[in-house]
Amino acid sequence: MLALRPDRTFLLEVPRAIARQRLAARAGRPDRYEQADEDFHARVAEGFEAMALHEPERVRRVNTAQEEAGQISHRIVEDILALVCQA
């Protein structure tokens, strides 16, 4: 088995209360992850938090609570382009 690691991981962070508001406002049916209980989401967040603390040079934390989706995607694309230009 190959052990592949991405050069960059983006951790899109948002408080659970805001995430629930966004899900409620969105049309369509929630998927199975969105339907999971708070304990599940807390465990997932803890795992990603540990990854971000362990590999801060690779994991980019993005606070999605304050910015619009277009601004967030623009920042992510800029980071990827900078990474590719370094190669």
Rosetta constraint file for C-alpha pairs under 8 A:
AtomPair CA 7 CA 58 HARMONIC 6.28 0.50
AtomPair CA 8 CA 58 HARMONIC 4.92 0.50
AtomPair CA 8 CA 59 HARMONIC 5.91 0.50
AtomPair CA 8 CA 60 HARMONIC 7.23 0.50
AtomPair CA 8 CA 80 HARMONIC 7.91 0.50
AtomPair CA 9 CA 58 HARMONIC 6.20 0.50
AtomPair CA 9 CA 59 HARMONIC 4.72 0.50
AtomPair CA 9 CA 60 HARMONIC 6.13 0.50
AtomPair CA 10 CA 59 HARMONIC 5.79 0.50
AtomPair CA 10 CA 60 HARMONIC 4.84 0.50
AtomPair CA 10 CA 61 HARMONIC 5.99 0.50
AtomPair CA 10 CA 62 HARMONIC 6.85 0.50
AtomPair CA 10 CA 76 HARMONIC 7.80 0.50
AtomPair CA 11 CA 48 HARMONIC 7.30 0.50
AtomPair CA 11 CA 52 HARMONIC 7.83 0.50
AtomPair CA 11 CA 59 HARMONIC 6.70 0.50
AtomPair CA 11 CA 60 HARMONIC 5.95 0.50
AtomPair CA 11 CA 61 HARMONIC 4.74 0.50
AtomPair CA 11 CA 62 HARMONIC 5.88 0.50
AtomPair CA 12 CA 61 HARMONIC 6.22 0.50
AtomPair CA 12 CA 62 HARMONIC 4.85 0.50
AtomPair CA 12 CA 63 HARMONIC 6.13 0.50
AtomPair CA 12 CA 64 HARMONIC 6.16 0.50
AtomPair CA 13 CA 61 HARMONIC 6.93 0.50
AtomPair CA 13 CA 62 HARMONIC 5.86 0.50
AtomPair CA 13 CA 63 HARMONIC 4.92 0.50
AtomPair CA 13 CA 64 HARMONIC 5.73 0.50
AtomPair CA 13 CA 65 HARMONIC 7.42 0.50
AtomPair CA 14 CA 18 HARMONIC 6.63 0.50
AtomPair CA 14 CA 19 HARMONIC 6.38 0.50
AtomPair CA 14 CA 63 HARMONIC 6.19 0.50
AtomPair CA 14 CA 64 HARMONIC 5.50 0.50
AtomPair CA 14 CA 65 HARMONIC 5.23 0.50
AtomPair CA 15 CA 19 HARMONIC 6.32 0.50
AtomPair CA 15 CA 65 HARMONIC 7.18 0.50
AtomPair CA 16 CA 20 HARMONIC 6.08 0.50
AtomPair CA 17 CA 21 HARMONIC 6.35 0.50
AtomPair CA 18 CA 22 HARMONIC 6.20 0.50
AtomPair CA 18 CA 65 HARMONIC 7.14 0.50
AtomPair CA 19 CA 23 HARMONIC 6.17 0.50
AtomPair CA 20 CA 24 HARMONIC 6.12 0.50
AtomPair CA 21 CA 25 HARMONIC 6.25 0.50
AtomPair CA 22 CA 26 HARMONIC 6.19 0.50
AtomPair CA 23 CA 30 HARMONIC 7.49 0.50
AtomPair CA 30 CA 34 HARMONIC 5.47 0.50
AtomPair CA 30 CA 35 HARMONIC 6.16 0.50
AtomPair CA 31 CA 35 HARMONIC 6.24 0.50
AtomPair CA 32 CA 36 HARMONIC 6.33 0.50
AtomPair CA 36 CA 40 HARMONIC 6.23 0.50
AtomPair CA 36 CA 41 HARMONIC 7.16 0.50
AtomPair CA 37 CA 41 HARMONIC 6.70 0.50
AtomPair CA 38 CA 42 HARMONIC 6.08 0.50
AtomPair CA 39 CA 43 HARMONIC 6.23 0.50
AtomPair CA 40 CA 44 HARMONIC 6.28 0.50
AtomPair CA 41 CA 45 HARMONIC 6.07 0.50
AtomPair CA 42 CA 46 HARMONIC 6.13 0.50
AtomPair CA 43 CA 47 HARMONIC 6.28 0.50
AtomPair CA 44 CA 48 HARMONIC 6.38 0.50
AtomPair CA 45 CA 49 HARMONIC 5.98 0.50
AtomPair CA 46 CA 50 HARMONIC 6.15 0.50
AtomPair CA 47 CA 51 HARMONIC 6.35 0.50
AtomPair CA 48 CA 52 HARMONIC 6.14 0.50
AtomPair CA 49 CA 53 HARMONIC 6.20 0.50
AtomPair CA 50 CA 54 HARMONIC 6.02 0.50
AtomPair CA 51 CA 55 HARMONIC 5.97 0.50
AtomPair CA 51 CA 56 HARMONIC 7.97 0.50
AtomPair CA 51 CA 59 HARMONIC 7.43 0.50
AtomPair CA 52 CA 56 HARMONIC 5.27 0.50
AtomPair CA 52 CA 58 HARMONIC 7.88 0.50
AtomPair CA 52 CA 59 HARMONIC 5.30 0.50
AtomPair CA 52 CA 60 HARMONIC 7.52 0.50
AtomPair CA 52 CA 61 HARMONIC 7.49 0.50
AtomPair CA 55 CA 59 HARMONIC 6.07 0.50
AtomPair CA 56 CA 60 HARMONIC 7.04 0.50
AtomPair CA 62 CA 72 HARMONIC 7.67 0.50
AtomPair CA 63 CA 67 HARMONIC 7.79 0.50
AtomPair CA 64 CA 68 HARMONIC 7.56 0.50
AtomPair CA 64 CA 69 HARMONIC 7.84 0.50
AtomPair CA 64 CA 72 HARMONIC 7.01 0.50
AtomPair CA 67 CA 71 HARMONIC 6.21 0.50
AtomPair CA 67 CA 72 HARMONIC 6.45 0.50
AtomPair CA 68 CA 72 HARMONIC 6.38 0.50
AtomPair CA 69 CA 73 HARMONIC 6.11 0.50
AtomPair CA 70 CA 74 HARMONIC 6.10 0.50
AtomPair CA 71 CA 75 HARMONIC 6.31 0.50
AtomPair CA 72 CA 76 HARMONIC 6.31 0.50
AtomPair CA 73 CA 77 HARMONIC 6.10 0.50
AtomPair CA 74 CA 78 HARMONIC 6.17 0.50
AtomPair CA 75 CA 79 HARMONIC 6.27 0.50
AtomPair CA 76 CA 80 HARMONIC 6.26 0.50
AtomPair CA 77 CA 81 HARMONIC 6.10 0.50
AtomPair CA 78 CA 82 HARMONIC 6.18 0.50
AtomPair CA 79 CA 83 HARMONIC 6.22 0.50
AtomPair CA 80 CA 84 HARMONIC 6.13 0.50
AtomPair CA 81 CA 85 HARMONIC 6.07 0.50
AtomPair CA 82 CA 86 HARMONIC 6.38 0.50
AtomPair CA 83 CA 87 HARMONIC 6.81 0.50
